[in-house]
Amino acid sequence: MVGVSCGGSEEQNKNVLHVYSWAEYIPTEVFEGFEKETGIKVMEDIYSTNEEMFTKLKAGATGYDLVMPSPDYVEIMINEGMLDKIDKTKISTFDNLDKSILQKLTVFDQNNDYTVPYAVSATLIAVNTKYVKDYPRDYTIYDREDLKGKMTLLDDMREVMGSALSMCGYPQTVADEKAFKEAEAKINSWKKNIAKFDSESFGKNFASEDFWVVQGYGENIYMELTEEQKSTTDFIVPEKGGLFSLDAFVVLKTAPNKEAAHKFMEYIHKPEVYAMIADYLVLPSINVPARELTKEKPLFNIEDLEKCQLLRDTTATLPMQNKYWEKIKGGF
């Protein structure tokens, strides 16, 4: 289900919904169930990074109805005037959403006008408890010299810099260069003990036991593990320095089929549908009634995120972030 083709009659367009999303994020069964119930076929196009999605849309790509950015890019897209407000009267299942989750988005979407949350995910630290004992539950684990060469951090400026700033007591949006100098020193102290920065193979390398401590996304690691390995893996939501994401559906101003977009957002938050999604992702259900229907134990609980920072738009300090990230990565 890839590609955008908006030709044909108006009637045909009403029966097609174009979704621009992450690979393997929405179960195929959801698309099939939605088409069976509504007669609307879903065409899905894939992006691998928020930057890729944003750049394509800003370059003039049209034909998409729904996009699912991470919160920092939702904030950017709201400020850029790229989004339409959600008509909540057309989403009868909106009230199924956890109010505490909706509240987290109000830092930039004051009345939840632009977003229908899809999934909450955290940047975790996975620890192989077969080899690592008595460890802290935050980023100070990367100060462990006895684990030198057995740990990795994400090759992601936003993630690593954000966690380091938080460990130093600063928000992601800080603009003081003193804060970035402190974060640089913190990351350099971690860098001495890691094998590499890795955003591509951290899950496979953890499963192969090449590395015992990895920063990454729990669902990407979990899917690589055997049942036995799952029992010896501790997924840590860092008690300090933690970041979390709340991916949400947004409707583009240029969307050709806004009616179908609202129907799809309504459909995914039916309790039985969302329970399937939560189990598929092994993530906590942000849909309250669906919690009674889920079968899988999530990798973490929503309560674990209380001390974590929601990913925010840090475009204003991008030059400074790049400056220090390049210094950190230099010679590694």
N, C-alpha and C positions, 0 to 999 in steps of 0.2 A: 504494500500500500504506500507507494512512494510517488511523489510528483504532484505538481499543481497544474491543473488544466481547466481553466475557467471558461472555455468555449461552450457553445451549445445554447440551448434555449433557457429562458428564465426558469421554466419548470424543472429542467434538469438540474440547474444550479441549486434549486431549493432542496433537492434530494442528495446533495453532496456537501460534506463538511470537510474543510481542509485544516488539518492540525499540524502545527510545527512544534516538534518536541524532541526529547532525548531518546536515544536508542534503547529499546527493550524496557521502557519505563511504564508504559501502559500495557497491561496484558491484552493479547489478541482477543481473548474471550469478551473483553469489555466492548471492543469495536463490533464484534459479531452480535453480541446481545443488543447493543444499541440499534444496529441496523434491523435486526429482527423485530424489535419493538416499534421502531419509528419509520422504517423504510428509508432512512437516510444513511447513505454509504459514507464511511470515513476514509479519507485519503490522508496518509501520514507522511510528512517529510521530516528528515532527521537532521539535527545539528549536534556537534560534539562539545561545543563550548558556548557560553552566553555571548562571548565576543563575536563568534561566527554568526550567530543568529542576528545580533544587533546590527552588525556591519551589513549583512545582506538586506535587512529591512530598510536601513538608512540609505542604502544604495538604490532603493526604489522597487524592491521585490514586492509584488502584490499578489492577491489571490488567497492569502491565508486568513482563516477566521479566528482560530484559537492558537495562542502561543503559551508556553509554560516556562517563563524565566525564573531564575533564582531571585530572592528579594532585592538584592542590590541592583539588579537590572530592571526589576519592576519599578523601583524608585526612579531610576534614570529615565525609563520610558514614560512614566507619569510626567516627569519634569519636562520631557521633550514633546509632550502633547501628542503622543502616538496612540493613546488608548481611549476607548469609549467607556463610559460608566456602565457597570453591570445593572441590569434591570432585575432586582431581586424578586419582584412580583412574579417573574417568569421562572423562578427557581424555588419550587415548593419544598425542596429538601435542604435549603440553605440553613434552616434552623437546626439541622442535625450536626452542624459544625461546632466543635468545642469552642466555647466563648473565650477561653484563655488563649487559644491559638489565634483567633481573630484579633484579640487585643494586642498581640505582639506586632501585628502588621500596621497598627494605627500610628506608629512612629512616623510613617510617611504616607499612609493611606487612611486618613483620619476617621472616616466613616465606613471603611471597608467598601468603598464605592467601586474600586477598580479590580478587585481580586476575589477569586474563589479558590481557596487553598486546596492543593492536591495531596501533598505529602510533606511531612517534616522529617528532615534527616540531619544528622550531626556528623561533624568531622571527629572521628574516633581515634583512639590509640588502641591497636590490637596487641595483646601480649600473649606469647606462648608460655603458659604456666608450667609446662613440662621442663623448661629450661630456666625460666626467670621466676625468682621467689622474692617475697618481701619488697615490693616495689611501690613507689608513690603513685597516686591516681591523678597525676597531672603531668605537665611537660618537664618537670624536674627529673623524670625518668631518663631524659636525654643527657643529663649530667653524669650518668652512671658510666664511669670509665671501664668497669668490668664488662660492659656490654658493647664496647667499642667494636665497630665493624659488623655488628649484628642488628643494627637499627637503621631505619630510613625515615625521611621526612618527605612530604609531598613536594614535587617540583612546581610549586604554585606560590607566586609572590603574595597574593591576597591571603591565602590560608596561613602560610608560615609567618608572614609579617604581622597579620592580625593576631595570631596567637601569641607572638612574642611581645607585641605592644600590650596585650591584655595581661600577660605575665608581669609586665613592668608597671601595671596599674593604669594604663591608658585605654581610651576607647579607640575603635578602628578609625574614627573620623578625626582624630587629633591632627593638628596642623603644625605643631611645635617641632622644630628640627631636633631639639634635645631628646624628644621622645623616640625619634627614629634612630638616633645615635645609640640610645640605650637598647633598643630592639636589635640593632645590628650587633652589638656586643653580646646580647643574649643568644642570638642565632649562631654567632661564631663559636660560642662555647658549646652549643649542641653539635655544630658542624664537625668538631674534633672527634666526636664519637660515632657519627653516622657513616654508613657505607656509601650512601649517595642520596641525592634528591630524586624521588621517583613518583611520577603520577600515572604511569602506564601499567607497570607489572607488579605493583606492591601486593596485590591479592595473590597472584600466582607464586611470587617469591616468598610470601609468608607461608603459604600452603606447602611449599617444597622444603620449608624449614631452613632456607638460606638465611632468612632474617627472623628474629624472634620478637622484635618490637617495630611496628610500622604505624605511621600516621596515614589515615585513609578513610574511605567511606565503607561503613560496616557491611552494606549489602554486597559490595564488590568483593570483599574478603570472604564473607560467609558462603557465597556461591562456589568458592574454590575448595572449601573444606570437606573432608570426609566426616561422617558422623562421629568417629572417634576424636578427630581433631577439634570438632566443635566443643567437645567436653573439656578440652585443655586450652581453650581460647577465652581470654577475658577481654570483652569489648568495653573500653573505658570511655565514658563521657568525661573529659577532663574537669576536675573540680575547680581549676583555675586555668584561664587561657582558652577556654572552650568556645567554639563557634558553631552555630547551627544555621541551617537553611530551611526555608519554608517555600517550596516551589508552589506556584499558584497559576491557575489559568487566568489569562487576560484576553480581552476582546480588542482587536486592532480597530482603529478608526476606519481603516480601509477594508474591513472584513465584508465580503460580498454576501455572507449568509449568517447574519447575527441571530436570526431566529433559531437556526439549527445549533448555533454555538450555545445558546442558553439551554436548549433541550439536552445537549450533551452534558453540560455542567450539572443540570438537574439530575440526569441519569446516574452519573458516577457517584452521587451522594445518596443514592438509595442504599439503605443499610446492607442489604444482601450483596449489592455490587461492590460497595466500598470494603466490606469484609474480605472479599476475594482479592482486592487490590492490596490491602494491608498484609494479608498472608503472603501474597506474591512477593512483596518488597521486604518482608520481615521487619516492618517498621510499625511504630505505634499508630493506632487508629486515631485520626483527628475527627472522625465521625463518631459521635457518642453512641447512638443506637447500634452501630456496627460492632462495637466492642463486645457485645453479647454473642456475636456470631463468628468471631475470629477463632481460628484453630491453632495458629502458630504463636509461639512466644516471641515478642519483638526483641530486637537486639538491645533496646534501651526503653525507658519509660519517659513520657512527656515531662514528668516531675524532675527527671535528671537534668533538664535543660535550664533550670531556674537560674543557675549561675553563669550560663553561657550567653554570648552576645549574638544577636541576629545579624547576619551579613547585611552590611549597609553600603550605600554608594560612597566610594572614596575617590571619585574622579578628581576632586579638587586637589588632592595631595599626590596624584599619580606621578608627576615628575620627581617628587622627593622619594616616593616608594621605589621607582625605577633606579634612581641614583644609588640607593643603599642596597637594593637587591642585586644590582650588577656588581657591586663591590663584594657582596657576600658570595656570589656565585663565581667570581673571578678565581681562576687557578684551581677550581675543584673538579 
